[in-house]
């Protein structure tokens, strides 16, 4: 018997593999281990097994342990047997484990189900001006300091300052603007200055000796710096209950360092589109507009993340295309096929344009959850497809907001990526409901020049 054990083991292994590869067993193995459902939504689990075996399989919701001191909670989902499987119905927000058992005892498959509430928001499409000031001053390059004899010196670079560093203090004095840094360094003169900075999330301190620049007649350390960005984007949605908003669908990065900008403070205001540079293969197009701080939109920026920018508006917002809020669709509800985007291509008018959702992927945190393609003839004529400034334009499918435009394909401006609402909502700051119909003063009064 001992010598037959290897043979028996090999036989059983082949038998197990054969069973797993059979179409009937595959129907059970491919059932997802995790599933998200919206309250009121039903999901059908098909089990294609011989009738005698199917009778031996039972699917049920695994309840929590009972206690004589507390009432048993109603499960978030229910399970009902149907002709060729089971139907799972989401009853209320919550989580539940649904298990498939053989003879009621042997567990075959467990599905972790999250039932999420129906959520409604006001779809955006409004053009916005974005004014973002970073936490610290970002180093974006090195500027040579020319001496009297023609030598080029780079004091900051030579002492270890790198592109992408955030300068926070000079000799323990905080700096928030480019002019603050220049004045402090020139005021100290030729004495060494202690630069406090942040690099890749770590605090550092570097000592630098300024050099006198004959051309400007001031002391410098040879850095190009930037304290914020200005640009045009699109509002994705607005929450009437909290006055919270989401826009852009992707993080704002510095144009030179390609690093995300940590928010010190920022504002969003209304923007009016004046002209559009159409996109062409190899050259992305862009919206060009002027900011208007007296328009409908005015609010702060409190977060700049991989899923967009977030904040709260000073007053209520409306969308001329819809008097009512729009239901949110989660990732599992998004499908390939026709859809539309809301965006502005002229002035302040929000318009609908036809697109096609060509591919969908599992949710991921890079703003590339689905591939979209512009098919609207008019939008293609005006813009050539997706252009800069269109980021954040809400994507609508089956009268639900499913996500936002995020990227354009450089070699094919007609196509690009979109982000799911799941990811955007996961980054929304938690806020309490606000009292309606409260008028507030606009906090930003300066009208910037044209920004691209």
C-alpha positions in Angstrom: 0.0 0.0 0.0 2.9 2.3 0.8 4.3 2.2 -2.7 0.9 3.1 -4.3 0.5 6.3 -2.2 2.3 8.6 -4.7 0.2 7.2 -7.6 -3.0 7.7 -5.6 -1.9 11.3 -4.7 -1.2 12.1 -8.4 -4.6 10.6 -9.4 -6.5 12.6 -6.8 -4.7 15.8 -7.9 -5.6 15.2 -11.5 -9.2 14.5 -10.5 -9.3 17.7 -8.5 -8.0 19.7 -11.4 -10.5 18.1 -13.8 -13.3 19.0 -11.4 -12.1 22.6 -11.2 -12.0 22.9 -14.9 -15.4 21.5 -15.5 -18.0 24.2 -16.6 -20.3 23.3 -13.7 -17.6 23.8 -11.0 -16.3 26.9 -12.8 -19.7 28.7 -12.3 -19.1 28.4 -8.5 -15.4 29.3 -8.6 -16.0 32.5 -10.6 -18.5 33.9 -8.1 -16.7 37.1 -6.8 -15.5 37.1 -3.2 -16.5 40.7 -2.7 -19.5 42.6 -4.1 -20.9 46.1 -3.7 -24.6 46.7 -4.1 -26.8 49.8 -3.9 -29.8 49.6 -1.5 -32.8 48.3 -3.5 -30.5 46.6 -6.1 -30.8 42.8 -6.8 -28.0 40.6 -7.9 -28.4 37.1 -9.5 -25.9 34.4 -8.7 -26.2 31.7 -11.3 -25.3 28.1 -10.2 -25.2 25.8 -13.2 -25.0 22.3 -11.5 -26.8 19.0 -12.0 -30.2 19.2 -10.3 -29.4 16.6 -7.7 -26.2 18.4 -6.7 -27.9 21.8 -6.8 -30.5 20.6 -4.3 -27.6 19.9 -1.9 -26.3 23.4 -2.1 -27.6 26.2 0.1 -26.9 29.9 0.1 -27.7 31.9 3.2 -26.7 35.1 5.0 -24.4 34.4 7.9 -25.9 36.1 11.0 -24.1 37.5 13.9 -23.9 35.5 17.1 -27.1 35.8 19.1 -27.3 37.4 22.5 -30.1 37.3 25.0 -29.1 40.9 26.0 -29.6 42.5 22.6 -32.1 42.2 19.8 -30.9 40.4 16.6 -30.1 42.9 13.9 -31.9 42.5 10.5 -29.3 41.6 7.9 -28.3 44.2 5.2 -29.2 41.7 2.5 -31.6 38.8 1.9 -31.1 35.7 -0.2 -33.9 33.9 -2.2 -33.6 30.7 -4.2 -34.7 31.0 -7.8 -34.8 28.6 -10.8 -31.1 28.5 -11.7 -29.4 30.0 -8.6 -30.1 32.6 -6.0 -31.1 36.3 -5.9 -29.4 38.6 -3.4 -31.3 41.8 -2.5 -29.8 44.8 -0.7 -32.2 46.0 2.0 -30.2 48.6 3.9 -26.7 50.1 4.2 -24.3 47.7 5.8 -22.1 44.7 5.3 -23.0 41.0 5.3 -21.4 37.6 4.5 -23.3 35.3 2.2 -22.1 31.7 2.2 -22.6 28.9 -0.2 -22.7 25.6 1.7 -22.8 21.9 0.6 -25.4 19.9 2.6 -25.7 22.9 4.8 -22.4 22.2 6.6 -19.5 22.3 4.2 -18.6 25.9 3.1 -17.8 26.2 -0.6 -17.8 30.0 -1.2 -18.2 33.1 0.9 -19.2 36.5 -0.6 -18.6 39.6 1.4 -21.3 42.1 0.4 -21.3 45.8 1.1 -24.7 47.5 0.7 -24.3 51.2 0.1 -27.1 53.9 0.2 -28.5 55.6 -2.8 -26.8 59.0 -3.1 -27.8 62.0 -5.1 -25.7 65.1 -6.1 -26.0 68.0 -8.4 -24.1 67.2 -11.6 -21.5 69.8 -12.6 -20.1 70.8 -15.9 -19.4 74.4 -14.9 -16.1 75.9 -15.9 -14.1 77.0 -12.9 -11.0 79.0 -12.2 -8.6 77.3 -9.8 -6.2 79.4 -7.6 -4.0 77.2 -5.4 -1.3 78.2 -3.0 1.0 75.5 -1.8 2.2 74.7 1.7 5.7 76.0 1.4 7.5 77.3 -1.7 8.4 74.6 -4.3 11.8 74.6 -5.9 11.3 74.2 -9.6 14.7 74.9 -11.0 18.1 76.5 -10.5 19.0 80.0 -11.6 22.7 80.9 -11.9 24.0 83.9 -9.9 26.5 85.7 -12.1 29.4 87.3 -10.4 31.4 90.4 -11.4 34.0 88.2 -13.1 31.4 86.2 -15.1 31.3 83.0 -13.0 28.0 81.2 -12.6 27.3 80.1 -9.0 24.5 77.9 -7.7 24.6 78.3 -3.9 21.4 76.5 -3.1 22.0 73.5 -5.5 25.7 73.1 -4.3 24.6 72.8 -0.7 22.0 70.0 -1.5 18.7 71.7 -2.2 16.9 69.7 -4.9 14.1 70.3 -7.4 10.8 69.4 -5.8 11.8 70.5 -2.3 9.3 72.6 -0.3 10.9 75.5 1.5 9.0 76.2 4.7 11.2 78.6 6.7 14.3 80.8 6.5 16.1 81.2 9.8 13.0 79.9 11.5 10.8 82.6 9.8 8.0 81.1 7.8 7.7 81.9 4.1 4.5 81.6 2.1 5.2 83.5 -1.1 8.1 83.9 -3.5 8.5 87.5 -2.5 8.9 86.4 1.2 11.8 84.2 0.3 13.6 86.8 -1.8 13.2 89.6 0.9 14.4 87.4 3.7 17.5 86.2 1.9 18.4 89.7 0.6 17.8 91.1 4.1 20.2 88.7 5.7 23.0 89.5 3.2 26.2 87.5 3.0 25.6 85.6 6.3 24.6 81.9 6.1 20.9 81.2 6.2 19.3 78.1 7.5 16.7 76.7 5.0 14.0 74.5 6.6 12.4 72.3 3.9 10.4 69.2 3.3 11.5 66.5 0.9 9.4 63.4 0.1 7.5 64.0 3.4 10.7 64.4 5.5 11.7 67.6 7.3 15.3 68.8 6.6 17.5 71.7 7.3 20.2 73.0 4.9 22.7 75.8 5.5 23.3 78.1 2.4 25.5 81.2 2.0 23.8 83.8 -0.2 25.8 85.4 -3.1 25.5 89.0 -4.2 24.1 89.3 -7.7 25.4 92.5 -9.5 22.6 92.3 -12.1 19.8 92.6 -9.5 21.9 94.2 -6.7 20.6 91.8 -4.1 21.7 88.6 -2.4 20.4 85.3 -3.9 20.8 81.6 -3.5 20.1 80.7 -7.1 16.7 79.0 -7.1 13.6 79.2 -9.3 10.6 78.8 -7.0 6.8 78.7 -7.3 4.2 79.2 -4.5 1.1 78.0 -6.3 -0.8 77.4 -9.6 -3.6 79.0 -11.6 -5.7 77.3 -14.2 -9.1 76.4 -15.7 -10.9 73.2 -14.9 -14.5 71.7 -14.6 -16.7 71.1 -11.6 -17.8 67.5 -11.3 -20.6 67.7 -8.8 -22.0 69.7 -5.9 -23.6 68.3 -2.7 -26.7 70.5 -1.8 -26.7 69.1 1.8 -23.1 70.1 2.7 -22.2 72.6 -0.1 -19.2 70.3 -0.7 -17.9 70.0 -4.2 -15.5 67.9 -6.3 -13.7 69.0 -9.4 -10.9 68.0 -11.9 -10.9 64.2 -11.1 -7.1 64.2 -10.7 -4.4 65.8 -8.6 -3.0 69.2 -9.4 0.7 68.9 -10.0 3.4 71.4 -10.5 4.2 71.8 -14.2 7.9 71.6 -13.8 8.4 69.0 -11.0 5.3 66.9 -11.7 4.8 66.6 -8.0 1.4 67.0 -6.3 0.9 70.3 -4.5 0.1 70.3 -0.8 -2.7 72.9 -0.2 -2.0 75.9 2.0 -5.1 77.7 0.8 -6.9 78.1 -2.5 -10.1 79.3 -4.2 -12.4 78.2 -7.0 -14.3 80.9 -8.9 -16.5 80.9 -12.0 -14.7 81.0 -15.3 -16.0 82.0 -18.8 -14.5 80.1 -21.8 -13.3 82.7 -24.4 -11.6 80.4 -26.9 -10.5 76.8 -27.4 -7.2 75.5 -29.0 -8.3 72.2 -30.6 -6.3 69.1 -29.8 -4.3 67.3 -32.4 -2.3 64.0 -32.3 0.9 64.8 -30.3 -0.4 68.2 -29.1 -3.1 68.5 -26.5 -5.7 71.2 -26.9 -6.9 73.6 -24.1 -9.7 75.8 -22.9 -8.8 79.4 -22.4 -10.9 81.5 -20.2 -11.2 84.5 -17.8 -12.0 84.2 -14.1 -15.1 85.9 -12.7 -15.3 86.2 -8.9 -18.8 87.6 -9.2 -20.1 84.4 -10.9 -22.2 81.6 -9.5 -19.2 79.6 -8.1 -17.0 80.8 -5.3 -15.5 78.5 -2.7 -12.4 77.2 -1.0 -10.0 74.4 -1.8 -9.2 72.2 1.2 -7.9 69.1 -0.4 -5.8 68.2 -3.5 -5.7 64.4 -4.0 -5.3 61.8 -6.7 -9.1 61.9 -7.3 -9.4 65.7 -7.7 -9.8 68.9 -5.7 -12.4 69.3 -2.9 -13.8 72.1 -0.9 -17.0 74.0 0.0 -18.8 76.7 -1.8 -19.9 80.0 -0.3 -23.4 79.7 -1.7 -25.7 77.4 -3.6 -25.1 76.2 -7.1 -27.6 75.3 -9.8 -27.3 73.6 -13.2 -29.4 75.0 -16.0 -29.6 71.5 -17.6 -31.3 69.9 -14.6 -33.5 71.3 -11.9 -33.0 68.1 -9.8 -30.1 66.2 -8.3 -28.7 63.2 -10.2 -28.3 59.7 -8.7 -24.8 58.4 -8.3 -23.7 55.2 -10.1 -21.0 53.0 -8.5 -18.3 51.2 -10.3 -20.2 47.9 -10.6 -23.1 49.8 -12.3 -20.9 51.3 -15.0 -21.0 49.5 -18.4 -19.5 49.9 -21.8 -21.7 51.8 -24.3 -23.2 55.2 -24.9 -22.9 58.0 -22.3 -22.5 61.8 -22.3 -20.4 64.5 -20.7 -21.4 67.9 -19.4 -18.9 70.7 -20.1 -18.6 74.3 -21.4 -17.1 75.2 -24.7 -18.3 78.7 -25.0 -18.9 81.3 -22.3 -20.7 79.9 -19.3 -23.2 77.6 -21.1 -23.1 74.0 -19.9 -23.8 71.5 -22.8 -24.3 67.8 -23.3 -22.0 65.9 -25.6 -22.1 62.2 -26.7 -19.3 59.9 -25.8 -18.7 56.2 -25.7 -17.4 54.2 -22.7 -15.1 51.7 -24.4 -13.5 49.9 -21.5 -14.0 49.6 -17.7 -11.5 48.4 -15.1 -11.6 47.6 -11.4 -11.4 50.9 -9.4 -7.9 52.2 -9.1 -6.4 55.3 -7.6 -4.8 56.8 -10.7 -7.8 58.4 -12.4 -7.8 55.8 -15.1 -10.9 53.6 -14.3 -12.4 53.7 -17.8 -11.5 54.5 -21.4 -13.9 57.0 -23.0 -14.1 58.3 -26.6 -15.8 61.5 -27.8 -18.2 60.7 -30.6 -20.2 63.9 -30.7 -19.6 65.6 -34.1 -20.0 69.1 -32.8 -17.6 68.7 -29.9 -15.0 67.0 -32.2 -15.3 70.0 -34.6 -14.8 72.5 -31.8 -12.2 70.8 -29.6 -10.9 67.8 -31.6 -11.9 65.7 -28.6 -10.7 66.0 -25.0 -8.7 69.1 -24.1 -7.0 70.6 -21.0 -9.6 72.4 -18.9 -12.2 69.6 -19.6 -10.8 67.6 -16.6 -13.7 67.0 -14.1 -16.5 67.1 -16.7 -19.1 64.7 -15.3 -19.9 61.5 -17.2 -23.6 60.6 -17.3 -24.9 57.2 -18.2 -28.5 56.0 -17.9 -29.4 59.3 -16.1 -26.8 58.6 -13.4 -23.4 60.3 -12.8 -20.8 57.6 -13.1 -17.6 59.6 -13.0 -15.5 62.4 -14.5 -13.1 63.0 -17.4 -9.5 63.0 -16.3 -6.9 62.4 -19.0 -6.5 62.7 -22.8 -4.6 60.3 -25.0 -1.7 62.3 -26.4 -1.7 60.5 -29.8 -5.5 60.3 -30.0 -7.3 63.4 -28.6 -10.7 61.8 -29.2 -10.0 59.3 -26.4 -9.0 59.5 -22.8 -9.6 58.2 -19.3 -12.3 58.7 -16.7 -12.5 58.1 -13.0 -15.4 56.3 -11.1 -17.5 58.1 -8.6 -16.5 55.5 -6.0 -13.0 56.9 -5.9 -14.1 60.5 -6.0 -16.6 60.0 -3.1 -13.9 58.2 -1.1 -11.9 61.4 -1.0 -14.7 63.7 -0.1 -14.1 65.4 3.2 -16.7 64.6 5.8 -18.9 67.6 6.5 -22.1 68.3 8.5 -25.2 69.4 6.6 -25.5 73.2 6.3 -28.4 75.5 6.8 -30.0 76.4 3.5 -30.5 79.9 2.1 -27.7 81.6 3.9 -26.0 84.4 1.9 -22.3 84.8 2.4 -19.8 87.4 1.2 -17.4 86.4 -1.5 -13.9 86.1 0.0 -12.0 86.6 -3.3 -12.2 90.0 -5.0 -9.3 90.1 -7.4 -10.1 89.1 -11.1 -7.0 87.3 -12.5 -5.9 87.6 -16.1 -6.5 85.0 -18.7 -5.3 81.5 -17.6 -4.9 78.3 -19.6 
